[in-house]
């Protein structure tokens, strides 16, 4: 027998609907106090500035410490335990003498001369920063030096046409800029055996620097006035352009601290090309001085030192102001070329390419501290030790 069900009256139906509606509203909105609290939290979250977006770097690359400053690990005195044991020395490859002059920065004196192969061009720190490779361009070898002893570390390694040398940000490959061979050669960073050879159609592949995420790098082609964009992981050229200046000769390449802009020194356009690496569109020229050649970042990431080899000066570029703010002149002229900044950030060291000398310059005042005679044709000198976690090559690009 079914239970007796009393039919609902009109009044009962209205009361039931009211109770149901109230429960729905309370379930949806909560208490008045809760509503105010949640609204306030939402407003606070909206007003809170968003942090920097994470950088999804090249697989295996050390994490980017600060997306707003790619050089954050390069602060003065930020030396690894290994670097704290390294002798303070300046290594100067003398292209015409087939030697490396070793300078003690404390005394401003040459304390040793190391025999190398033919035409040493650059002294390049390895990715792990424990070896200094001398690029013997016409000798087709690399000479390994030990920064702990400031002496030769082992016999030369055969590598064809090593004009310049870089390392991928994940440390998996060395990259040889084979200028006359017209090749970018990826090699094992320890044995230097070939991994991949990327032929190029430009002339004089020369200098490079990597993007913030390490996934591509920009290369200068000195003798055909061109730039390349290379995919790091694929080891392939993915972009190529001609610079809009008749007779241009692009040289050193450096990325801005915020990772948004590449600067390319040009010794015939007498200034820096300012390039958007992501878009890889036609860059603009910023004049600096005759024979603009090298690019070096200050320890606080605020300035960039730009040696002008053809006039014996160093321009100083301010990143925040986006302009040149100073120009330092060598008192007796000279040909400031390649080099680097001391670990404490106080001294800029540059080779005098056509004057067989090295210059030490105070980074605070621009005053020349020393002028040191070395071998013939000094070129890409390296300053050691250096702060940072790893090396991308050249005379010292550290991150």
Buried (B, 14 or more C-beta within 10 A) or exposed (E): EEEEEEEEEEEEEEEEEEEEEEEEEEEEEEEEEEEEEEEEEEEEEEEEEEEEEEBEBBEEBBEBEBBEBBBBBBBBEBBBEEBEEBBBBBBBBBBEBBBBBBBBBEEBEBEBBBEBBEBBBBBBBBBBBBBBBBBBBBBBBBBBBBBEEBEBBEEBBEBEBBBBBBBBBBBBBBBBBBBBBBBBBBBEBEEBEEBEBBEBEBBBBBBBBBBBBBBBBBBBBBBBBBBBBBBBBEBEBEBBBEBEBEEBBBBBBBBBBBBEBBBBBBBBBBBBBBBEBBEBEEBEBBBBBBBBBBBBBBBEBBBBBBBBBBBBBBBBBBBEEEEBEEBBBBEEEBBBBBBBBBBEBBBBBBBBBBBBBBBBBEBEEBEBBBBBEBBEBBBBBBBBBBBBBBBBBBBBBBB
